[in-house]
Amino acid sequence: MVTPHVVLVSGSLRSGSTSDRIAQWCADRCTERSATARVFTGGELDFPFYRPGLSDSHGAIREFLGELDRADGVVLISPTYHGTLSGLLKNALDYTNDLGEPRPFLDGRTIGCVAVGAGTQGAVSTLGTLRDIAHALRGWPTPLGVVVPHAGVLAPGDEVAEQHHREKLTEMVCQVLSSTLVRAGELPESVGAGT
Ligand SMILES: Cc1cc2nc3c(=O)[nH]c(=O)nc-3n(C[C@H](O)[C@H](O)[C@H](O)COP(=O)(O)O)c2cc1C
């Protein structure tokens, strides 16, 4: 039985970030379905701007790349900054340039994408860009991407407040897990979509 490993990456440095909290919420949905999960909060991605060769000597970047290297699935969660993903997340993803053979970039990983915004218009644009980046990194974006206008999404205690968002995020997580298992030749009932 394969145990999928999912890495969830949040792109916000804001204290109390919605993106961080959604990352943890989705990680919990992974682990309750017998996957392993590692969350990188925005604070853990506060890397210098990408330049070739730096990752070898930078412990935090090495750890980030090591987790991505062994990931079966990845979930990217970004705030919308002026109609696109945050520079913090883009810079962190630029370091995947240093992941070489046999699985360069995010080659073959299933990638769930979540865009958080003050409203939906900019977040939709951010979601499209996250999915383009997932393709460019040789990943497989899930059929379902999720847009979450941040106001009122999360109640105290890190619960995703609105049923609609809970369902969409859970379905996206299930798509990440199930495609991983399909590729491994296994698809147990426990990973079927549902809340
Ligand atoms: C620099 C900056 C630019 C932003 N641009 C947009 C935008 O274009 N569209 C939008 O809907 N929200 C925009 N927002 C609002 C954030 O996307 C929103 O507050 C989001 O919830 C932040 O995510 P976080 O809670 O994870 O930090 C912007 C916020 C900042 C700080």
The ligand as a Tripos MOL2 file, in Angstrom:
@<TRIPOS>MOLECULE
LIG
   31    33     1     0     0
SMALL
NO_CHARGES

@<TRIPOS>ATOM
      1 C1          0.2240   43.7700   -1.8580 C.3       1 LIG1
      2 C2         -1.1880   43.2280   -1.8680 C.ar      1 LIG1
      3 C3         -1.8890   43.1720   -3.0470 C.ar      1 LIG1
      4 C4         -3.1850   42.6590   -3.0920 C.ar      1 LIG1
      5 N1         -3.8310   42.5740   -4.2860 N.ar      1 LIG1
      6 C5         -5.0570   41.9970   -4.3350 C.ar      1 LIG1
      7 C6         -5.7350   41.8550   -5.5840 C.ar      1 LIG1
      8 O1         -5.2540   42.2510   -6.6370 O.2       1 LIG1
      9 N2         -6.9520   41.2360   -5.5720 N.ar      1 LIG1
     10 C7         -7.5160   40.7600   -4.4200 C.ar      1 LIG1
     11 O2         -8.6110   40.1970   -4.4760 O.2       1 LIG1
     12 N3         -6.8970   40.8810   -3.2250 N.ar      1 LIG1
     13 C8         -5.6910   41.4980   -3.1680 C.ar      1 LIG1
     14 N4         -5.0400   41.6090   -1.9610 N.ar      1 LIG1
     15 C9         -5.6880   41.0600   -0.7470 C.3       1 LIG1
     16 C10        -5.1470   39.6730   -0.4100 C.3       1 LIG1
     17 O3         -5.1040   38.8070   -1.5180 O.3       1 LIG1
     18 C11        -6.0440   39.0510    0.6500 C.3       1 LIG1
     19 O4         -6.0780   39.8860    1.7750 O.3       1 LIG1
     20 C12        -5.5940   37.6630    1.0430 C.3       1 LIG1
     21 O5         -6.5010   37.1200    1.9490 O.3       1 LIG1
     22 C13        -4.2450   37.6570    1.7170 C.3       1 LIG1
     23 O6         -3.9010   36.3120    2.0190 O.3       1 LIG1
     24 P1         -3.2470   35.9260    3.4100 P.3       1 LIG1
     25 O7         -4.3440   36.0830    4.4450 O.co2     1 LIG1
     26 O8         -2.8120   34.5310    3.2420 O.co2     1 LIG1
     27 O9         -2.1270   36.8650    3.6750 O.co2     1 LIG1
     28 C14        -3.7800   42.1860   -1.8960 C.ar      1 LIG1
     29 C15        -3.0720   42.2500   -0.6860 C.ar      1 LIG1
     30 C16        -1.8000   42.7810   -0.6630 C.ar      1 LIG1
     31 C17        -1.0450   42.8410    0.6510 C.3       1 LIG1
@<TRIPOS>BOND
     1     1     2 1
     2     2     3 ar
     3     2    30 ar
     4     3     4 ar
     5     4     5 ar
     6     4    28 ar
     7     5     6 ar
     8     6     7 ar
     9     6    13 1
    10     7     8 2
    11     7     9 ar
    12     9    10 ar
    13    10    11 2
    14    10    12 ar
    15    12    13 ar
    16    13    14 ar
    17    14    15 1
    18    14    28 ar
    19    15    16 1
    20    16    17 1
    21    16    18 1
    22    18    19 1
    23    18    20 1
    24    20    21 1
    25    20    22 1
    26    22    23 1
    27    23    24 1
    28    24    25 2
    29    24    26 1
    30    24    27 1
    31    28    29 ar
    32    29    30 ar
    33    30    31 1
@<TRIPOS>SUBSTRUCTURE
     1 LIG1         1 GROUP 0 **** ****
